[in-house]
């Protein structure tokens, strides 16, 4: 996913986003995971949708209480997108929302993006988030190295 997807969803609404975002690309059923960075003004959190396990993961290093509102937007988007691409209603039996309240919390006002990326990485690798604030400088350096060296971030660097 791209970083402005969720912002577009919040600002323009579900119908506009379904009709205009990646409208020529089939998304449903193509990927096991959707990784959705959630931008909240000056703060980043993360959603990871696992289609195989039917779980929407949400994590926020500052414990934002708007998770239900954000998850509801994503569910509405998925319902409409599914209906548009598949031509039928998506069944939500068996789906769950897992809010990761137990993740490490940031101790400053600027590491939320690093926390969001690392939490997504740990979620994708089914690992317990056991890092702390002191790991942030090395995580930041590693992310910079991967972007400069490979043009992407690999997920087995926990």
JOTALIN-V925520 format. One record per run of one state. SS is the DSSP state (2 for helix, 1 for strand, 0 for the rest). FROM is the first residue (numbers start at 1). LEN is the number of residues. If there is no record, write none. Layout:
SS	FROM	LEN
SS	FROM	LEN
This chain:
0	1	4
2	5	8
0	13	1
2	14	7
0	21	12
1	33	7
0	40	4
1	44	7
0	51	4
1	55	5
0	60	7
2	67	20
0	87	9
1	96	4
0	100	12
2	112	13
0	125	8
2	133	18
0	151	8
